[in-house]
């Protein structure tokens, strides 16, 4: 079954709670390097994810991103139990 964009956004936000590299996001969210970029750009543009430059770029979920991820999870859980 194909995942919705909302589910992918939620997965990325979950993966990045404690910070994650693009490689980690790609493998854990089961995406590829070409398809992950638009998702990351949208999340960063909407202040749901931040990118920090250290030795490599690390993506971290913001407070607003955490709130959104939690809300999406609650909705998905409610729909699965109906």
C-alpha positions as CSV (number, residue, x, y, z in Angstrom):
1,X,0.0,0.0,0.0
2,X,1.4,3.4,-1.0
3,X,2.1,5.8,1.8
4,X,0.6,9.3,1.8
5,X,2.7,12.4,1.9
6,X,1.5,13.0,5.5
7,X,2.8,9.6,6.6
8,X,6.2,10.3,5.0
9,X,6.4,13.7,6.6
10,X,5.5,12.2,10.0
11,X,8.1,9.5,9.6
12,X,10.8,12.0,8.7
13,X,9.9,14.2,11.7
14,X,10.0,11.1,14.0
15,X,13.4,10.0,12.7
16,X,14.8,13.5,13.2
17,X,13.7,14.0,16.8
18,X,17.2,13.5,18.1
19,X,18.9,14.6,14.9
20,X,19.7,12.6,11.8
21,X,21.8,12.7,8.7
22,X,20.2,12.5,5.2
23,X,21.5,9.0,4.8
24,X,19.8,7.8,8.0
25,X,16.5,9.5,6.9
26,X,16.7,7.8,3.5
27,X,17.2,4.3,4.9
28,X,14.8,4.5,7.9
29,X,12.0,6.2,5.9
30,X,12.6,3.8,3.0
31,X,13.1,6.6,0.5
32,X,15.8,7.4,-2.0
33,X,18.2,10.3,-2.2
34,X,16.3,11.9,-5.0
35,X,12.8,11.7,-3.4
36,X,13.9,12.8,0.1
37,X,15.0,16.3,-1.0
38,X,11.5,17.8,-1.7
39,X,10.3,16.5,1.7
40,X,13.2,18.0,3.6
41,X,12.8,21.3,1.8
42,X,9.1,21.6,2.6
43,X,9.7,20.7,6.3
44,X,12.5,23.2,6.6
45,X,10.6,25.9,4.7
46,X,7.7,25.5,7.2
47,X,10.0,25.5,10.3
48,X,9.2,21.9,11.2
49,X,12.8,20.8,10.6
50,X,16.1,22.6,10.9
51,X,19.4,21.8,9.3
52,X,22.6,22.4,11.2
53,X,26.0,22.3,9.5
54,X,28.7,20.6,11.7
55,X,31.0,18.1,10.1
56,X,28.0,17.2,7.9
57,X,24.4,18.4,7.7
58,X,22.3,17.1,10.6
59,X,18.5,17.5,10.4
60,X,16.6,18.0,13.7
61,X,12.8,18.3,14.3
62,X,11.7,21.6,15.8
63,X,9.2,22.1,18.6
64,X,6.4,22.8,16.0
65,X,7.5,19.7,14.0
66,X,7.3,17.5,17.1
67,X,3.7,18.8,17.8
68,X,2.7,18.2,14.2
69,X,4.2,14.7,14.2
70,X,2.4,13.8,17.4
71,X,-0.9,15.1,15.9
72,X,-0.4,13.1,12.7
73,X,0.3,9.9,14.7
74,X,-2.8,10.4,16.8
75,X,-5.0,10.8,13.7
76,X,-3.4,7.8,12.0
77,X,-3.9,5.7,15.2
78,X,-7.6,6.8,15.4
79,X,-8.2,5.9,11.8
80,X,-6.6,2.5,12.1
81,X,-8.7,1.6,15.1
82,X,-12.0,2.5,13.5
